[in-house]
Amino acid sequence: MKLRILSNSIRFRLGKTEVENFGRNGSIQETVRFGGSPQDDLRYTLQKIDDSSFAGSFSNGNIVIGIPRSVADSWVNSEEVSISGQQKLDGSTNLKFLIEKDFVCLHTHNDEDQSDRYPHPMELDRNV
């Protein structure tokens, strides 16, 4: 699961197996180790919640994004590429969320394993 943060937006990209696990288990988590103890770690989690709105929190090195269960289940079991939502923080600030199915890169630029990614739509168009 990839994480990208820009200003007040958080984007997650999930491979096929991660989407399947999220659908089946209701949550998925990754950890980035920064030191020798768990207190030094950054953890980021997606979880299904029984609410109608997206919800995000950050505490003790944990980013947790809650996705309404009905939205998450619909996305997991469809061809939809992404789901998005936001959380109102105050009168003028929103925290935006984007969760996407991760595609194979069209131009390989590193040695990253892409075997668990979704076929890129532009590549599919080329093969028709």
N, C-alpha and C positions, 0 to 999 in steps of 0.2 A: 504494500500500500504506500503510495507516494503522497507527500504532504507539500503543499505550496501555500505560503502566507504572503499576502500583499496588503498593506494598510489594514483595513477592517474586513478583509475577506479571507476565507480559508477554503482551499480546494483539495479534495482527496481524489486520487485515481486508483482504481482497484482492478487487478487482473481477474481472469475468469474464476480461478479457484477461490480468490478472496471474496468475490461476489457470491459464489455458492456457499462459502462458509458463513458469510454475513447473513444470507437468507436463512440458512439452516439453524445457526446458533443465536442469532439476534444481536451479535456484537462481533467486532474484530478490533484487534489492538496491535500496534507496533511499538517498539522501544528503540530509542537512540541512546547508546551508552556514552556518557561524557566523562566518566571517572570510575573509580573502584567500588563505589557503593551505590545502592539503589536510589539514594537521595540525589545523586548526580544525574540520573536518567531523565530523559524527556519521553513521555508516553503519550501516544495519541490514539484515541478510541472513537469508533463509530458504534452507536447502539440504537436499536429500535426502542421507541418509547410509546407509551399509551397516552398520547397527547395529540392535539391537532396542529401544533406548531413546532418548528425546529427549535432546539435549545442548545446553547453552547456554554461551556464553563472551562475555567482554567484554575487549578489549585495544586500546589505542591508538585509541580512538574508534569501535571496531567491535563491534557487537552481532551475534553469529552464533548462530542457532538451527538445530540439526540435527534433522531429522525422519526417522524410519526410512522408508526407501524404500517398503516395502510399505504402510505407513500412508498416506504421501503419495500414492502412486499410486491407492490405493483411494478416497481422498477426492476427488482431482481428477476421477476418472472416475465420480462418483456424484452423487446429489442430497443427500448429507449436507452439512449446514451447517457443522459444525465438527469439529475434532479437538483433542484435548488430551493433555497429558503433563506429566511433571515430572521434575526432576533432583534427586536427593538431594545436598545440599551438605555436610552434617555430620549428627551424631546427631539434631538437632532442627530443621533448616532444609531446606526444599525450595524450589526455584525452579519455579514453575508456568508452563505455556505453554498458550495458547489461540489457535488459528488458525481464522478464520472467513471464509466467503464474505460479502462486503459487500452489504447490501440497500439498495434505494432507501428514502430517508426518507419516512415517512408524512406528516410535517409539515415542509415546506420552511422552513428557518430561516437559510439563507445562500444565496449564489450559486454554491455548489459544483456542478460538473458531475456528474450522476448517471447519465449515459447508459450507462456501462459496469458498472453494478451489477446485481445479481440482483433480480428482482421480490420485493417484500416479501410474505411469506405471508399477512399480515393483509389486504393489499390484494387478493390473489387470492381470499380468502374472501368479500370484499365483492362481487366480480364474479360469483359463482356463483349 
